[in-house]
Amino acid sequence: MNIDWAALSSVFGVSLGVTVALVGLFTLGIVALSKRDAATSAATASAGSAPAAARTGAYACFALCAAAVAYGIYLIVA
């Protein structure tokens, strides 16, 4: 049995990098939603665009996460 260590380390590195990026992106979405909730509940949030921008950013992060997962499933199935 012969193991191609270069290919194995390449797959490990790419999967580790994508996992860290995906978790970071999802975390940014959660933080943006919590900032939106804090801004809407605070009495000093007079600017109406800040909660909308935070919500839009959070939804964009979640959409990118869903796209990355869908692409991964596509790569496995195809």
Stockholm file with secondary structure:
# STOCKHOLM 1.0

chainA/1-78         MNIDWAALSSVFGVSLGVTVALVGLFTLGIVALSKRDAATSAATASAGSAPAAARTGAYACFALCAAAVAYGIYLIVA
#=GR chainA/1-78 SS CCCCHHHHHHHHHHHHHHHHHHHHHHHHHHHHHHHHHHHHHSTTCCCSHHHHHHHHHHHHHHHHHHHHHHHHHHHHHC
#=GC SS_cons        CCCCHHHHHHHHHHHHHHHHHHHHHHHHHHHHHHHHHHHHHSTTCCCSHHHHHHHHHHHHHHHHHHHHHHHHHHHHHC
//
